[in-house]
Structures are given as C-alpha cells and as structure tokens.
Amino acid sequence: MTRKKFHHRSSHYQQSRLNNRRTNNITRPQSQSSSIDSSSSLSVAISDETPKEIPGYYYDHEKNRYFKIMPNKAVGSSNPFSADSITKRVEEKARELVIPNQIPNGISLLLDREINFNKPIYTFKSENRQILIKSLRQVGSIVPTAIERTPIKDFQIHPYFNKILYGDSFGNISQMKIKCTSSSCMEIYNDQMAKLTSEISSVRLDRTDLLMATTLGDTVASGNMYILKLPSGPYRDTALDVRYTYRSGSTIWTSSFSEIDSSIALGSSRKLSVIQGWEEYPCVNNFKTNSDVFALDFDRYQPDIVFAGCRDGKLRIYDIRSDCSNSHYGIGPTISQQSPICHIRQIGAWYILSDGMDGSLSLWDVRNERRNFDKTYVYEPVLEFKGNVNSTNIQYGFDVNLKEDIVAIAGQDNKVRFFSINTGRTIRYPIGPFKDKVSALRFCTWDSVGLNPELDERGEGIWMAAGKEFIWWSIGNNDM
C-alpha cells in the first residue's frame, strides 16, 4: 500500500515540481553591493550533471558559478573576467594535464570546454600540429661524407645551429652541418670529432655546449661515458674538450641529462648509475635494479627523481637522495608490462609514455597502481596505442615533440608511425618502409628560430637515421 501512495501523483503536482526545478537551477543576479558585478556572474545549484555551456559565460568549477566574459575594451585585458584572462586560464589548465579521452572521470572535458563556440587554444594548436604531420612528405636524404660510413646508432639536432651530432657502430662521434628547408636538404660539411672505444649506444645534448656519448662496450673493455665540450658558434671546428669520463664496468645501454641540475643517469646491466656534481666533485651512486636498464628519464618537476625502464618490463622510480644499498626495486609505484621497456618519456607531471619489445606503446599514470587482496598488484595503462610492430630490437627510433602531444615511433617493419598522445589515435598512415631499420629519429621545429638568424630557413619536419643515411621529411610545398 505504501508503494502505491508514493506513485500516486497528480499531473498538476508533477508540472508544478518541474517548474520549480527549472527556476531553481539558475538564481537571480546579485545586487550591486556584491563584490562581483551583477552583469558578470550567474550562480548554479550543485548538481551531479555536467553544467550546461552558455554562450558568453565561463563556468568556474571551484566556485560553482557562471562568470560573464567581459569585452577587453570595456574592462581591460587584465580583468579576471575579460576574454583574454579567461582564455589564458583555460589554456594554462589544459597544459597542466595530459588529456587522453579514455582517462576515467572525463578529464578530456577540460579540453572540450568551449568559450563562445570556440575550442580551447590547446586543442586548436594540437590539431594544427596533427595537420602538419599529415602533410609530411620525403624531401631528400643525406649519406654523410665522413671517413667511415657505418650504420648510425643515435643522433641529436643542435637547437641553435643547423648541425646534426651523431654516433655510429664504429664508435665515431661526428658533426654534420646541414641546410634543410621545407623543400630541400643538403650536407655542407661533415667532420669526425672523436673516436671512442666501441659502438655508440646513446648521444645526448645538454644545454647547447655539452655532448654526452656512451658506448656499449666489448670483449676488451666495458661501456664508457664521455662528456665533450662542443665548439662554440656555427663555425667549422672539430676541436673537442673532454670534460669527464666514466667507466661503468658493464654494458651501458642508455643515458640521460637532468634538465634542472648537472646530474647524469646511466642505464647499465642490472644497475642504475647516477652521477652528481661531475663538473667539480663527482659523486656516483649505483642503484641495484636486478634487471638491465634500457630507458631513462629524469623527472622535470622533482630534480631528485629518476625513472628507469628495465628489461623485465618494470618501470622503477628512484629517489637519488635515498640509501642506494636499500633501493633494490626503487621507490614509489612500479609499472609492469609484459615485455622489456625500450623507451620512456615523462609526459606532464604524472604520466609516463613507454614502448615495449612486443610492439606495445602505452601511457601510464604513476599514481594508478592498485593492490589486490592477495597482495598482488594490478597495472593498467590509461591509454594504449595500437599499430606499432616490434618483437626483436630495443633500438628503434622514438621521439616526442616539444609540446608533448605527438609521439613518433619506428617499427620492425621499417615504418614510422605517428600517434596523438591526447587521444591514442594514429594521426596518419605509416611512412615507409625504408631500406634499413630506423635506429633513431628526431622532430625538427622552428622553436629556436628567434635565437639565431641561421635557422630562418630551417624546415619543420622530422629527421630519421636509417642504416647509413639521414632521411628528411618535411611539409614540402604545403608550407604552413
């Protein structure tokens, strides 16, 4: 009987309740004595539903209110409710987070928020970069004219000069002065700068004047690390000053410079080596990993944290201030995948992008580790990228653009694929196949043009090392 009474409602009662609900959703404007002008805000009742978007109004989730977007000419661009201020606020919030659509709780809503039917600037610029990737075509290739022509293992593009610094399988470190536009590429000169002990495993640039190179090692000697002082200026100068050397006692697979201080990380066989203060008083800490370290990245927000991707498929996080003798597995959560980790890259403050030798490519949240009742851990990426091909090698090309919204990765089929880090989708059809495997690749941008007139003609595109040659893909005649 009670159930029937609850369901017995007259149509007049239901219509009255519906009208009250509609009128209570948005209250009347505040009086003029309020600290906020009545024409600049509307309050919203707390609801489980997503607030509706009202043209000309900005919804602030923290204050649970609508604020009217005021014209810049009327209140000034510095006013917190001006169009410029609100647009800047939305852009800053979008850049603080990685915005994959599949992340739980709808984090992608931050990018989908619209102001007067216009998409946020972050999304707009990201879409423009994807259009640029779709426009890439092969412009040309360069076979370096150094003394020895051997397979290229790794390279870096100088940020302020048109130079490529690279290492090969014979242990040579060379520089190649280039001219690369959107429609052509050519070598101006090529010089061998150093001859190291064995095959080059990694080449890294710190700031603009320091080059770090590591060697794998061989049956005679273990892997070594060298820090070389580059010649200043764009001129032809092959004189290198060796600033620091380190012998690991084992194979060195990879290396990384800290972007905050002078720390260096080396990934070796079953250990992570961190060198601090190498310029004056070097301090070396060796952390046990129980697995070979194939990939490294310093935390760009916490200078004492190092991410290490290992052969056993685990990502270990180390605090270099801790006691290295007790840091057997690192600190904090570990990420586990089914195959060896080949490359890693920190994206934003909490996300790690990693690829595996089984062709996987995943985005992980380091805060997302969960423990079951049986004390086992569950590792789930927030986003998975489908289509990469790999099953045999850790040294295929991998790079993320400066804005951290596009990843390029080379596969075992000698093709290069591009993915949107925000959505996980492929941006274009794979390019290739090339004659040889793509051992390294690097995005080339205009970001440093304003610092050096020499870069005025630098094209936007991507360099790839395939076998013994460099291949240049740019936007061709579709120059944006």
C-alpha positions as CSV (number, residue, x, y, z in Angstrom):
1,M,0.0,0.0,0.0
2,T,2.8,2.4,0.8
3,R,4.4,1.9,-2.6
4,K,1.1,2.8,-4.4
5,K,0.8,6.0,-2.4
6,F,4.3,7.2,-3.4
7,H,3.4,6.6,-7.1
8,H,0.1,8.4,-7.0
9,R,0.9,11.9,-8.2
10,S,-1.5,14.2,-10.0
11,S,-0.4,15.8,-13.2
12,H,-0.8,19.3,-11.7
13,Y,1.6,18.4,-8.9
14,Q,4.2,17.0,-11.3
15,Q,4.1,20.0,-13.5
16,S,4.5,22.3,-10.5
17,R,7.5,20.4,-9.3
18,L,9.1,20.5,-12.8
19,N,8.7,24.3,-13.0
20,N,10.2,24.8,-9.5
21,R,13.2,22.7,-10.5
22,R,13.8,24.7,-13.7
23,T,13.6,28.0,-11.8
24,N,16.0,26.9,-9.1
25,N,18.8,25.9,-11.5
26,I,19.9,29.5,-12.1
27,T,19.4,32.1,-9.4
28,R,18.8,35.8,-10.0
29,P,21.8,38.1,-10.4
30,Q,23.3,39.5,-7.2
31,S,22.8,43.1,-6.1
32,Q,25.1,45.9,-7.0
33,S,26.6,45.8,-3.5
34,S,28.1,42.4,-4.2
35,S,31.9,42.3,-4.7
36,I,31.3,40.9,-8.2
37,D,29.3,43.0,-10.7
38,S,25.8,41.6,-11.3
39,S,26.4,41.5,-15.1
40,S,29.5,39.3,-14.7
41,S,28.3,36.2,-12.9
42,L,25.5,33.7,-12.5
43,S,25.3,31.1,-9.7
44,V,24.4,27.4,-10.4
45,A,22.8,25.0,-8.0
46,I,25.0,22.0,-7.1
47,S,24.1,19.1,-9.4
48,D,25.5,15.7,-10.4
49,E,25.0,16.7,-14.0
50,T,27.7,18.5,-16.1
51,P,26.9,22.2,-16.2
52,K,25.5,23.4,-19.4
53,E,27.6,25.7,-21.6
54,I,26.1,29.1,-22.0
55,P,27.5,31.3,-24.8
56,G,29.2,34.3,-23.4
57,Y,29.7,32.8,-19.9
58,Y,32.6,30.9,-18.3
59,Y,31.9,28.2,-15.7
60,D,34.3,28.0,-12.8
61,H,34.2,24.5,-11.2
62,E,35.9,25.6,-8.0
63,K,33.4,28.4,-7.3
64,N,30.5,26.6,-8.9
65,R,29.4,29.7,-10.7
66,Y,29.0,31.1,-14.2
67,F,31.0,34.3,-14.9
68,K,30.2,36.5,-17.8
69,I,33.0,37.1,-20.2
70,M,33.6,40.8,-20.5
71,P,34.9,42.6,-23.6
72,N,38.6,43.5,-23.3
73,K,37.9,47.1,-24.3
74,A,35.3,47.5,-21.6
75,V,37.2,46.2,-18.5
76,G,40.8,45.8,-19.7
77,S,42.6,42.6,-20.6
78,S,44.0,42.3,-17.1
79,N,40.5,42.0,-15.6
80,P,40.0,38.4,-14.2
81,F,36.7,38.1,-16.2
82,S,38.0,39.6,-19.5
83,A,38.1,37.4,-22.6
84,D,41.9,37.4,-22.6
85,S,42.1,36.4,-18.9
86,I,39.6,33.5,-19.2
87,T,41.2,32.2,-22.4
88,K,44.6,32.2,-20.8
89,R,43.2,30.5,-17.7
90,V,41.7,27.7,-19.8
91,E,44.9,27.2,-21.8
92,E,47.0,27.0,-18.6
93,K,44.8,24.4,-17.0
94,A,44.9,22.3,-20.2
95,R,48.7,22.3,-20.4
96,E,49.0,21.1,-16.8
97,L,47.4,17.8,-17.6
98,V,47.7,15.0,-20.1
99,I,44.3,14.8,-21.7
100,P,43.7,11.3,-23.1
101,N,40.0,10.8,-23.9
102,Q,39.9,7.4,-22.2
103,I,41.1,8.5,-18.8
104,P,38.4,7.8,-16.2
105,N,36.2,10.6,-14.8
106,G,36.2,12.6,-18.0
107,I,39.5,14.5,-17.8
108,S,39.0,15.2,-21.5
109,L,36.2,17.6,-20.6
110,L,38.9,20.1,-19.8
111,L,39.8,20.3,-23.5
112,D,36.2,20.1,-24.7
113,R,35.2,23.2,-22.6
114,E,34.2,25.9,-25.1
115,I,34.0,29.6,-24.9
116,N,31.5,31.2,-27.3
117,F,31.7,28.2,-29.6
118,N,35.5,28.4,-29.9
119,K,37.6,25.4,-29.0
120,P,40.3,25.9,-26.4
121,I,43.6,27.2,-27.7
122,Y,45.4,24.0,-26.6
123,T,43.2,21.8,-28.7
124,F,43.4,24.2,-31.6
125,K,47.2,24.2,-31.6
126,S,47.3,20.4,-31.2
127,E,45.1,19.9,-34.2
128,N,47.3,22.2,-36.2
129,R,50.3,20.1,-35.4
130,Q,48.5,17.0,-36.4
131,I,47.7,18.6,-39.7
132,L,51.4,19.3,-40.2
133,I,52.2,15.7,-39.5
134,K,49.7,14.6,-42.2
135,S,51.4,17.0,-44.6
136,L,54.9,15.4,-44.2
137,R,56.5,14.0,-47.4
138,Q,60.0,12.9,-48.1
139,V,62.2,15.8,-49.3
140,G,65.5,14.1,-49.6
141,S,68.3,12.1,-47.9
142,I,71.9,12.6,-47.0
143,V,74.7,10.0,-46.8
144,P,77.3,11.5,-44.5
145,T,80.7,12.0,-46.1
146,A,82.7,11.2,-43.0
147,I,85.8,8.9,-43.2
148,E,83.9,5.8,-42.4
149,R,80.4,5.0,-43.5
150,T,78.8,2.8,-40.9
151,P,75.3,2.4,-39.5
152,I,74.1,5.4,-37.5
153,K,73.1,4.4,-33.9
154,D,71.9,7.7,-32.4
155,F,71.9,11.4,-33.1
156,Q,70.7,14.8,-31.9
157,I,69.8,18.1,-33.7
158,H,71.5,21.2,-32.3
159,P,68.8,23.6,-31.1
160,Y,70.6,26.8,-32.2
161,F,72.7,25.7,-35.2
162,N,71.9,23.7,-38.3
163,K,74.0,20.8,-37.2
164,I,73.4,17.1,-36.5
165,L,75.6,15.4,-34.0
166,Y,75.7,11.6,-34.3
167,G,77.4,8.4,-33.3
168,D,77.9,5.2,-35.3
169,S,78.6,1.5,-34.8
170,F,82.4,2.0,-35.1
171,G,82.4,4.4,-32.1
172,N,82.8,7.6,-34.1
173,I,81.2,10.9,-33.0
174,S,80.7,13.2,-35.9
175,Q,79.0,16.5,-36.7
176,M,77.3,17.3,-40.0
177,K,76.5,20.9,-41.0
178,I,73.2,20.9,-42.9
179,K,70.8,23.1,-44.7
180,C,67.2,21.8,-44.5
181,T,64.2,23.7,-45.7
182,S,60.7,22.5,-46.4
183,S,61.6,21.6,-49.9
184,S,65.3,20.6,-49.9
185,C,68.1,19.3,-47.8
186,M,71.9,19.1,-48.3
187,E,75.1,18.5,-46.4
188,I,77.5,21.4,-46.2
189,Y,80.3,19.6,-44.4
190,N,80.9,16.6,-42.2
191,D,83.7,16.1,-39.7
192,Q,84.7,13.2,-37.4
193,M,85.0,14.7,-34.0
194,A,86.0,11.8,-31.7
195,K,86.9,8.1,-31.9
196,L,85.6,6.2,-28.8
197,T,86.2,2.7,-27.7
198,S,83.2,0.8,-29.1
199,E,79.8,1.0,-30.6
200,I,77.8,4.2,-29.6
201,S,74.7,3.4,-27.6
202,S,73.4,6.9,-26.9
203,V,74.0,10.5,-27.8
204,R,72.6,13.4,-25.7
205,L,72.8,17.1,-25.7
206,D,72.8,19.3,-22.5
207,R,72.0,23.0,-23.0
208,T,73.9,23.9,-26.2
209,D,77.5,23.2,-25.5
210,L,77.8,19.7,-23.9
211,L,77.6,16.4,-25.7
212,M,77.3,13.1,-23.8
213,A,78.1,9.9,-25.6
214,T,78.0,6.3,-24.2
215,T,79.5,3.1,-25.6
216,L,78.2,-0.4,-25.3
217,G,81.5,-2.0,-24.5
218,D,83.0,-5.1,-26.0
219,T,85.1,-8.2,-25.0
220,V,88.1,-6.0,-24.3
221,A,86.6,-3.0,-22.4
222,S,83.3,-2.2,-20.6
223,G,81.0,0.6,-21.6
224,N,82.2,4.1,-21.1
225,M,80.6,7.5,-20.8
226,Y,82.1,10.7,-22.2
227,I,81.1,14.3,-21.7
228,L,82.5,16.5,-24.5
229,K,82.6,20.3,-24.7
230,L,81.3,21.4,-28.1
231,P,82.9,24.2,-30.1
232,S,81.1,27.5,-29.7
233,G,79.4,29.1,-32.7
234,P,78.3,27.7,-36.0
235,Y,81.8,27.6,-37.5
236,R,83.7,24.6,-38.6
237,D,85.7,23.5,-35.6
238,T,86.4,19.9,-34.7
239,A,88.4,20.5,-31.5
240,L,86.6,18.7,-28.6
241,D,87.4,19.2,-25.0
242,V,86.8,16.0,-23.0
243,R,85.4,17.2,-19.7
244,Y,84.6,14.0,-17.9
245,T,84.8,10.2,-18.4
246,Y,83.2,7.3,-16.5
247,R,83.8,3.6,-16.8
248,S,80.8,1.6,-15.7
249,G,82.3,-1.9,-15.5
250,S,79.5,-3.3,-17.6
251,T,77.4,-2.5,-20.8
252,I,75.9,1.0,-20.9
253,W,72.6,0.9,-22.7
254,T,71.3,4.4,-22.4
255,S,71.9,7.8,-20.7
256,S,70.0,11.0,-19.6
257,F,70.9,14.5,-18.6
258,S,68.9,16.3,-15.9
259,E,67.1,19.4,-17.1
260,I,67.3,21.0,-13.7
261,D,70.9,20.4,-12.4
262,S,74.1,18.8,-13.5
263,S,73.1,15.2,-12.7
264,I,73.6,12.4,-15.1
265,A,71.9,9.0,-15.2
266,L,73.4,5.9,-16.9
267,G,71.4,2.7,-17.6
268,S,73.7,-0.4,-17.4
269,S,73.5,-4.1,-16.9
270,R,71.4,-4.7,-13.7
271,K,72.1,-1.2,-12.3
272,L,71.3,2.5,-12.5
273,S,74.2,4.9,-12.0
274,V,73.6,8.5,-11.1
275,I,76.5,11.0,-11.2
276,Q,76.1,14.3,-9.4
277,G,78.4,17.3,-9.4
278,W,80.5,15.9,-12.2
279,E,81.9,19.3,-13.1
280,E,83.7,19.8,-9.8
281,Y,83.3,17.0,-7.3
282,P,81.7,13.9,-8.9
283,C,79.6,11.7,-6.6
284,V,78.5,8.4,-8.1
285,N,75.6,6.4,-6.7
286,N,74.8,2.9,-8.0
287,F,71.3,1.6,-7.5
288,K,70.5,-2.1,-7.9
289,T,67.8,-3.0,-10.4
290,N,68.1,-6.8,-10.8
291,S,67.4,-6.1,-14.5
292,D,69.2,-4.2,-17.3
293,V,68.1,-0.6,-17.6
294,F,67.2,0.2,-21.3
295,A,65.4,3.5,-20.9
296,L,65.9,6.6,-18.6
297,D,64.3,9.9,-17.9
298,F,64.8,12.5,-15.2
299,D,61.7,13.9,-13.5
300,R,61.4,17.5,-14.8
301,Y,59.4,18.6,-11.8
302,Q,61.3,16.9,-9.0
303,P,65.1,17.0,-9.6
304,D,65.9,14.1,-7.4
305,I,63.7,11.5,-9.1
306,V,64.8,9.2,-11.9
307,F,62.6,6.9,-14.0
308,A,64.2,3.6,-15.1
309,G,62.6,1.3,-17.7
310,C,64.0,-2.2,-17.4
311,R,64.4,-5.4,-19.4
312,D,61.9,-7.2,-17.1
313,G,59.2,-4.8,-18.2
314,K,59.1,-2.8,-15.0
315,L,59.4,0.9,-14.6
316,R,61.3,1.7,-11.4
317,I,61.3,5.1,-9.7
318,Y,64.4,6.1,-7.7
319,D,65.0,9.0,-5.3
320,I,68.7,9.7,-5.6
321,R,68.7,11.1,-2.0
322,S,67.8,7.7,-0.6
323,D,70.2,4.9,0.6
324,C,71.2,3.2,-2.6
325,S,72.0,0.0,-0.8
326,N,68.4,-0.4,0.3
327,S,66.8,0.8,-3.0
328,H,66.6,-2.7,-4.6
329,Y,63.5,-2.0,-6.5
330,G,63.3,1.7,-6.3
331,I,60.6,3.8,-4.5
332,G,57.0,4.5,-5.1
333,P,54.8,2.6,-7.5
334,T,56.2,0.4,-10.3
335,I,54.7,0.0,-13.7
336,S,54.8,-3.5,-15.2
337,Q,54.3,-4.6,-18.8
338,Q,54.7,-7.9,-20.5
339,S,57.9,-7.2,-22.4
340,P,61.1,-5.2,-22.0
341,I,60.7,-1.4,-21.9
342,C,62.6,0.1,-24.8
343,H,62.0,3.8,-24.4
344,I,60.3,6.1,-21.8
345,R,59.3,9.7,-21.7
346,Q,57.7,11.7,-19.0
347,I,54.5,13.5,-20.1
348,G,53.3,16.2,-17.8
349,A,53.8,15.7,-14.1
350,W,52.3,12.2,-13.5
351,Y,52.4,10.3,-16.8
352,I,54.9,8.1,-18.4
353,L,54.9,7.0,-22.1
354,S,56.6,3.7,-22.7
355,D,57.0,1.2,-25.5
356,G,57.9,-2.5,-25.4
357,M,59.7,-5.1,-27.4
358,D,56.3,-6.7,-28.1
359,G,55.2,-3.7,-30.1
360,S,53.2,-2.1,-27.3
361,L,53.0,1.6,-26.7
362,S,51.2,2.8,-23.5
363,L,50.6,5.9,-21.4
364,W,50.8,5.2,-17.6
365,D,49.7,7.2,-14.6
366,V,52.3,6.6,-11.9
367,R,49.6,7.2,-9.2
368,N,47.4,4.5,-10.7
369,E,48.9,1.4,-9.0
370,R,46.3,-0.8,-7.3
371,R,46.9,-3.7,-4.9
372,N,44.6,-6.7,-4.7
373,F,43.5,-8.6,-1.5
374,D,46.0,-11.3,-2.3
375,K,48.8,-8.7,-2.2
376,T,49.3,-8.8,-6.0
377,Y,49.4,-5.6,-8.0
378,V,47.3,-4.6,-10.9
379,Y,49.0,-2.4,-13.6
380,E,46.7,-0.8,-16.2
381,P,47.7,1.9,-18.6
382,V,45.4,4.9,-19.0
383,L,45.8,4.8,-22.8
384,E,47.1,2.2,-25.3
385,F,48.3,2.9,-28.8
386,K,47.7,0.2,-31.4
387,G,49.7,-0.5,-34.5
388,N,53.4,-0.5,-33.7
389,V,55.4,-3.5,-34.8
390,N,58.3,-4.8,-32.8
391,S,59.5,-8.2,-31.5
392,T,63.3,-8.3,-31.7
393,N,65.1,-5.0,-31.0
394,I,65.3,-2.3,-28.4
395,Q,66.9,0.3,-30.6
396,Y,64.3,1.6,-32.9
397,G,63.6,5.3,-33.4
398,F,61.4,7.0,-30.8
399,D,60.7,10.7,-30.1
400,V,58.1,13.0,-28.6
401,N,57.6,16.6,-29.9
402,L,58.3,19.6,-27.7
403,K,54.6,20.2,-27.0
404,E,54.3,16.5,-25.8
405,D,51.1,15.8,-27.8
406,I,52.6,13.7,-30.6
407,V,54.8,10.6,-30.5
408,A,56.7,9.1,-33.4
409,I,57.9,5.5,-33.3
410,A,59.7,3.3,-35.7
411,G,58.9,-0.4,-36.0
412,Q,60.4,-3.7,-37.1
413,D,58.7,-3.4,-40.5
414,N,60.9,-0.3,-41.1
415,K,57.9,2.0,-41.0
416,V,57.4,5.1,-38.8
417,R,54.0,5.7,-37.1
418,F,52.6,8.9,-35.5
419,F,50.1,8.9,-32.6
420,S,48.3,11.6,-30.8
421,I,49.2,11.3,-27.1
422,N,45.9,13.0,-26.1
423,T,43.6,10.6,-27.9
424,G,45.7,7.5,-28.7
425,R,44.7,7.6,-32.3
426,T,47.0,7.3,-35.3
427,I,47.5,10.7,-37.0
428,R,48.3,9.5,-40.5
429,Y,49.2,6.4,-42.4
430,P,52.7,5.0,-41.6
431,I,55.6,6.3,-43.6
432,G,58.0,3.9,-45.2
433,P,59.0,1.1,-45.4
434,F,62.6,2.2,-45.6
435,K,65.5,0.1,-46.9
436,D,67.1,-0.3,-43.4
437,K,65.7,-0.1,-39.9
438,V,65.2,3.4,-38.5
439,S,67.5,3.3,-35.5
440,A,66.8,6.9,-34.4
441,L,64.5,9.8,-35.2
442,R,64.1,13.4,-34.0
443,F,61.5,16.1,-34.5
444,C,62.8,19.3,-36.0
445,T,60.9,22.5,-35.2
446,W,61.1,26.3,-35.6
447,D,61.1,26.9,-31.9
448,S,64.6,28.3,-31.8
449,V,64.5,30.4,-34.9
450,G,64.2,33.7,-33.0
451,L,67.5,33.0,-31.2
452,N,69.7,32.6,-34.3
453,P,69.2,34.0,-37.8
454,E,70.9,30.9,-39.2
455,L,67.7,29.0,-38.5
456,D,65.4,31.2,-40.6
457,E,65.2,28.7,-43.3
458,R,65.1,25.6,-41.1
459,G,62.1,23.5,-42.2
460,E,59.5,21.9,-39.9
461,G,59.6,18.1,-40.1
462,I,61.4,15.0,-38.8
463,W,64.9,13.5,-39.4
464,M,65.3,9.8,-39.4
465,A,68.5,7.7,-39.4
466,A,68.0,4.6,-41.5
467,G,71.2,2.5,-41.9
468,K,74.0,4.7,-43.1
469,E,71.9,7.7,-44.2
470,F,69.8,10.5,-42.8
471,I,66.3,11.0,-44.3
472,W,64.5,14.3,-44.1
473,W,60.7,14.5,-44.2
474,S,59.1,17.9,-44.2
475,I,55.9,19.6,-45.2
476,G,57.1,20.3,-48.8
477,N,55.1,22.7,-50.8
478,N,52.4,22.7,-48.2
479,D,54.5,25.1,-46.0
480,M,52.3,26.5,-43.2
